[in-house]
Amino acid sequence: MVLELDQYSDGKAARLWNLYIGDQSERTRHYKQFLKRELNAHSCDTVLDVACGTGIDSVMLIEEGFSVTSCDFSDKMLKCAWNTRWNRRKEPAFDNWDIYEANWLTLTSDLDTDRQYDAVICLGNSFAHLPDLTGNQDSHRLALRNFATMVKPGGILLIDHRNYDYILDNGRAPSKNIYYNSQYVSDINTSVVYQDGSPSKVILDYVMRDPTASTDSTLWLDNQPPPAPSRTAISTNQKDNEFTLTYYPHRVASFRALLEEAFDHRATVTTLGDFQPLEQVQDPAFYIHVVHKSEDSPQPNGDHPEEAWSSVSSSEE
Ligand SMILES: C[S@@+](CC[C@H](N)C(=O)[O-])C[C@H]1O[C@@H](n2cnc3c(N)ncnc32)[C@H](O)[C@@H]1O
C-alpha cells in the first residue's frame, strides 16, 4: 500500500497558494529580516530549503546572495519554482539554483548526497503537514533527524509551525497573522479532530473570494481594488476557490523536545514567537525555532533508517 501524503496533488492549493500568501513583499519582508539576521549571525552561505513549495523563500534568499538548494515532494508546487528558475535562468544565481523532488522521510536517499548545509530551513507551517503515521510520532522523528543530518556542525535548522497550543486551547487560530495578508481570503474554518481523547489533526478549510465579483470597497485599500490575480488563479466556480489542508497539531514544548532529540541533545534550541523573543509577544500566530548544531556533533555514519519508510510515497502509484 502506498500512502498519499501530498495534500497539493490535486493542484487546487498549488493554484491558489500565491493568492493565499497575499502581498508577497509584505510576507517576504518579515521573513527576509529574520532569515538574513539568523543566517548572517551563524555565518551561513549554503541553504537547503526542504519545503520550498512555490519557491517564495528560496527566491528571496537567492536574491539576497545565498547559495540555495531547494526541494519539496509536491510536483504541483515545484512547477511554480521550476518556472521561476526557467524564466530567470539568464541570471547566474538562478541558473545555479538546484531544485529537487524529495520527501522528508526519505530525504537523504531522494537527494542522493551526503552533503551538509550551513542552514536547513523548513518554513511556512510546512512541517505540520506531516501526519503521525504510526501513532508514536516516529515519522516526525525520522524527518527531523534527516534535517539534522543535513546541517553542518555549527550550522542551523530554522523550522516553524502555527501556534497549535492556542488553536487547541481556543478552537481557533490567533486573530492576528503577520505571515499571510491576502485580500482574497474570505474565510478559514478551523476543526480539531480527536482520536482516543487526544487531538490528532487540525483541519483548515480555506475559502478564497473572487475579487472580480466583489463590490465591497471597504475591502479595498485606499478605495482601489486589489490588483487582479493571475487569470488562471481564481475560478468563477466558487468550489474551485476552496481548499483544505490538514496539520498535525504540534504543541510547542513537545516539538522542542523532538528537536533536541533529533540533534542528539547536541544543539541549542531558541524559540521565537512571530520572530520576536517569546516574552515580548502574546499569542503569536507562529512559533519559529532556531536550532544551532554544536560544532563537535559527530558526522553522519551513512546509515539510512529511512529505508523502512520507502512505501510511504508523495504520490499514488
Ligand atoms: C505550506 S506549503 C509552504 C511552502 C513554502 N515554504 C511557503 O511558505 O510558501 C508546505 C510545503 O511542504 C511540502 N511538504 C509537505 N510534506 C512534505 C514531505 N513529507 N516531504 C517534502 N515536502 C513536503 C508541501 O508539498 C508544500 O509545498
The ligand as a MOL file (V3000), in Angstrom:
LIG
                    3D

  0  0  0     0  0            999 V3000
M  V30 BEGIN CTAB
M  V30 COUNTS 27 29 0 0 0
M  V30 BEGIN ATOM
M  V30 1 C 2.5030 25.3110 3.3780 0
M  V30 2 S 3.4990 24.8590 1.9960 0 CHG=1
M  V30 3 C 4.7850 26.0140 2.3030 0
M  V30 4 C 5.7190 26.2390 1.1800 0
M  V30 5 C 6.6700 27.4220 1.3760 0
M  V30 6 N 7.6820 27.1480 2.3800 0
M  V30 7 C 5.8680 28.6580 1.7290 0
M  V30 8 O 5.9590 29.1370 2.8700 0
M  V30 9 O 5.1310 29.1350 0.8560 0 CHG=-1
M  V30 10 C 4.1140 23.3320 2.6110 0
M  V30 11 C 5.0060 22.5770 1.6540 0
M  V30 12 O 5.5200 21.4400 2.3300 0
M  V30 13 C 5.5720 20.3710 1.3980 0
M  V30 14 N 5.5920 19.0790 2.1090 0
M  V30 15 C 4.6640 18.6000 2.9710 0
M  V30 16 N 5.0130 17.3860 3.3970 0
M  V30 17 C 6.2070 17.0750 2.8020 0
M  V30 18 C 7.0760 15.9460 2.8470 0
M  V30 19 N 6.7890 14.8620 3.5950 0
M  V30 20 N 8.2020 15.9710 2.1170 0
M  V30 21 C 8.5030 17.0610 1.3430 0
M  V30 22 N 7.7100 18.1670 1.2530 0
M  V30 23 C 6.5750 18.1660 1.9740 0
M  V30 24 C 4.3090 20.5510 0.5750 0
M  V30 25 O 4.3890 19.8680 -0.6580 0
M  V30 26 C 4.2210 22.0640 0.4410 0
M  V30 27 O 4.8120 22.5470 -0.7300 0
M  V30 END ATOM
M  V30 BEGIN BOND
M  V30 1 1 1 2
M  V30 2 1 2 3
M  V30 3 1 2 10
M  V30 4 1 3 4
M  V30 5 1 4 5
M  V30 6 1 5 6
M  V30 7 1 5 7
M  V30 8 2 7 8
M  V30 9 1 7 9
M  V30 10 1 10 11
M  V30 11 1 11 12
M  V30 12 1 11 26
M  V30 13 1 12 13
M  V30 14 1 13 14
M  V30 15 1 13 24
M  V30 16 1 14 15
M  V30 17 1 14 23
M  V30 18 2 15 16
M  V30 19 1 16 17
M  V30 20 1 17 18
M  V30 21 2 17 23
M  V30 22 1 18 19
M  V30 23 2 18 20
M  V30 24 1 20 21
M  V30 25 2 21 22
M  V30 26 1 22 23
M  V30 27 1 24 25
M  V30 28 1 24 26
M  V30 29 1 26 27
M  V30 END BOND
M  V30 END CTAB
M  END
